Amino acid sequence: MRPDDGGAPLQALPDQIRGHGRTVDRLVERVAETRAAAVRVGYDTGSYGLLNSWLPRLLDGLVDRAVECVDQTSRTMDTIADGLRTVADNYAATDAAADTTVRGVR
């Protein structure tokens, strides 16, 4: 298949697409670590020492919003990873069906 601009042919390799999905899965794990760190530091009054013990109360709203953003990012990345796997499966199924059709024509 050629792109609309007449450039090099497009070759979709399901295994590579699935590999990208696995990469996104690993990134989701890292996002979860980020979330855990934000929660741990944000809500622990001892994290800031005695001199700055008032700081967590000031930052609570900001930490809550940051955690919400990280959660949304994680959900979005999960959706992307699932979508990549679906695309790979669809390419593989289409290739298999085309192969069966071509072999049947011979």
C-alpha positions in Angstrom: 0.0 0.0 0.0 1.3 3.4 -0.9 0.6 6.6 1.1 -1.3 9.4 -0.7 1.8 11.4 -1.3 3.3 8.6 -3.5 6.1 7.9 -1.0 7.5 4.6 0.1 5.1 1.7 0.5 3.5 1.3 3.9 4.2 -2.0 5.6 2.3 -2.7 8.8 3.9 -5.5 10.9 1.6 -6.8 13.5 4.4 -8.0 15.8 6.0 -4.5 15.8 2.7 -2.9 16.5 2.2 -5.3 19.4 5.7 -4.4 20.6 4.7 -0.8 20.7 1.7 -1.7 22.8 4.0 -3.5 25.2 6.2 -0.4 25.4 3.1 1.7 26.3 2.2 -0.9 29.0 5.7 -0.4 30.5 5.2 3.3 30.4 1.9 2.9 32.2 3.8 1.1 35.0 6.1 4.0 35.3 3.2 6.4 35.5 1.8 4.4 38.4 5.2 4.8 40.1 5.0 8.5 39.6 1.5 8.6 41.0 2.6 6.7 44.1 5.5 9.1 44.7 3.2 12.1 44.3 0.7 10.8 46.8 3.5 9.7 49.3 5.3 13.0 49.2 2.2 15.2 48.9 0.3 14.0 51.9 3.1 13.1 54.3 3.7 16.1 56.6 6.9 14.6 57.7 8.3 14.9 54.2 8.9 18.6 54.6 10.4 18.7 58.0 9.3 20.7 61.1 10.0 24.1 59.6 7.8 23.5 56.6 5.1 21.3 58.2 2.5 23.8 57.0 3.4 23.2 53.3 1.4 20.0 52.7 -1.9 21.7 53.7 -1.1 24.4 51.2 -0.2 21.9 48.5 -3.1 19.5 49.0 -5.2 20.9 46.2 -2.3 20.9 43.8 -1.3 17.4 44.7 -5.0 16.2 44.2 -5.0 17.8 40.8 -1.7 16.3 39.9 -2.8 12.9 40.9 -6.0 13.3 38.8 -3.9 14.3 35.8 -1.6 11.3 36.3 -4.7 9.0 36.6 -6.1 10.4 33.4 -2.8 9.9 31.6 -2.6 6.3 32.8 -6.2 5.6 31.6 -5.4 7.2 28.2 -2.2 5.2 27.8 -4.1 2.0 28.6 -6.5 2.8 25.9 -3.7 3.5 23.4 -2.0 0.2 24.3 -5.3 -1.7 23.8 -5.9 0.1 20.5 -2.4 -0.8 19.3 -3.1 -4.5 20.0 -6.5 -4.3 18.3 -4.9 -2.7 15.2 -2.2 -5.4 15.1 -4.8 -8.1 15.4 -6.9 -6.5 12.6 -3.8 -6.3 10.3 -3.0 -9.9 11.0 -6.6 -11.0 10.3 -6.8 -9.0 7.1 -3.5 -10.4 5.9 -4.6 -13.9 6.7 -7.9 -13.4 4.9 -6.1 -11.9 1.8 -3.7 -14.8 1.8 -6.5 -17.3 1.9 -8.2 -15.5 -1.0 -5.1 -15.3 -3.1 -4.3 -19.0 -2.6 -7.9 -19.9 -3.4 -7.6 -18.0 -6.8 -4.6 -20.0 -8.0 
